[in-house]
Amino acid sequence: LFGSTSTMFSIIYSYLTYITTIENRRESIAIIESCLMFGSTIGSILSGILLDLTNFQLNFLFIIFIHSINIIYILIYVKEVLPMKENIFLWKNFTKTLCIWNDIKDSFKILFRKRKLHQRKYLLLTLVALLCSM
């Protein structure tokens, strides 16, 4: 609803690593992985059945209903990671946050640094192949 699947996964895993300890993180990630696997399987099956029984509009209304329940659950039960004072601090440095040129420059430095056994060449060829496949 608000981004791609990779965005959703990165948010889920970031929140999970923030709220868990190192000792119980493995079990929590296993639970999330199993829920994602079973949820996607059951969702694919149910959406096909629902589409056969109804039309696209009711199928999408059902999806919107499920997303609404998820959003309400998140607003009520999921705790905020940063307290409000720290969120205000982030807004003060908003322009500095948007200026990511140093991060981009550092990423390219890492990409082009010398590596043993010509690994830089293979990394760049892989990157070019990835960009060509888009």
ChimeraX attribute file (.defattr): number of C-alpha atoms within 10 A of each C-alpha:
attribute: neighborCount
match mode: 1-to-1
recipient: residues
	/A:1	8
	/A:2	6
	/A:3	7
	/A:4	8
	/A:5	10
	/A:6	9
	/A:7	10
	/A:8	13
	/A:9	12
	/A:10	11
	/A:11	12
	/A:12	14
	/A:13	13
	/A:14	11
	/A:15	15
	/A:16	15
	/A:17	16
	/A:18	12
	/A:19	11
	/A:20	14
	/A:21	11
	/A:22	10
	/A:23	8
	/A:24	10
	/A:25	15
	/A:26	13
	/A:27	12
	/A:28	16
	/A:29	16
	/A:30	11
	/A:31	12
	/A:32	15
	/A:33	12
	/A:34	12
	/A:35	12
	/A:36	13
	/A:37	12
	/A:38	12
	/A:39	12
	/A:40	12
	/A:41	11
	/A:42	12
	/A:43	13
	/A:44	12
	/A:45	11
	/A:46	13
	/A:47	16
	/A:48	13
	/A:49	12
	/A:50	15
	/A:51	14
	/A:52	11
	/A:53	10
	/A:54	11
	/A:55	10
	/A:56	12
	/A:57	10
	/A:58	13
	/A:59	19
	/A:60	13
	/A:61	11
	/A:62	14
	/A:63	15
	/A:64	13
	/A:65	12
	/A:66	12
	/A:67	13
	/A:68	12
	/A:69	12
	/A:70	12
	/A:71	12
	/A:72	12
	/A:73	11
	/A:74	12
	/A:75	11
	/A:76	9
	/A:77	8
	/A:78	11
	/A:79	11
	/A:80	10
	/A:81	11
	/A:82	9
	/A:83	9
	/A:84	10
	/A:85	8
	/A:86	11
	/A:87	11
	/A:88	12
	/A:89	10
	/A:90	13
	/A:91	11
	/A:92	11
	/A:93	10
	/A:94	11
	/A:95	10
	/A:96	10
	/A:97	10
	/A:98	8
	/A:99	10
	/A:100	10
	/A:101	9
	/A:102	9
	/A:103	10
	/A:104	10
	/A:105	11
	/A:106	10
	/A:107	11
	/A:108	11
	/A:109	11
	/A:110	10
	/A:111	14
	/A:112	12
	/A:113	9
	/A:114	12
	/A:115	11
	/A:116	6
	/A:117	8
	/A:118	9
	/A:119	12
	/A:120	16
	/A:121	13
	/A:122	11
	/A:123	14
	/A:124	13
	/A:125	12
	/A:126	12
	/A:127	13
	/A:128	11
	/A:129	11
	/A:130	10
	/A:131	9
	/A:132	8
	/A:133	7
	/A:134	5
